């Protein structure tokens, strides 16, 4: 069977994608309805399939000129290490057509993203609904 990447959002099972996020693991359980809204509102997105099985996804926001931000790069653990995530990231960077691409990642994955040219920023900041939880997860200082 062959790995296929697609941007077609209409055939996605949001429950299945939520399960992939949970198994990856990428934080707390994702609400399938919110995942669908996030991916539909993202102008750049890609989904990975092994045959007909959804095995990964990634999305990005872009202004189409200066800046883009990649979010939610996820691959089922049994398919990790096969270049799926790398190819999804390359496709999003290429499709963004911007000068600067930022990436939101979980702590501990920095070395993986450095291979694509990403570097830690000194000035990135965020507002979190639960600062203590974000600090505990290593997301903020």
Secondary structure, 3 states (H helix, E strand, C coil): CCEEEECCCCCCCHHHHHHHHHHHCCCCCCCHHHHHHHHHCCCEEEEEEECCEEEEEEEEEECCCCEEEEEEEEECHHHCCCCHHHHHHHHHHHHHCCCEEEECCCCCCHHHHHCCCCCCCCCCCCCCCCHHHHHHCCCCC
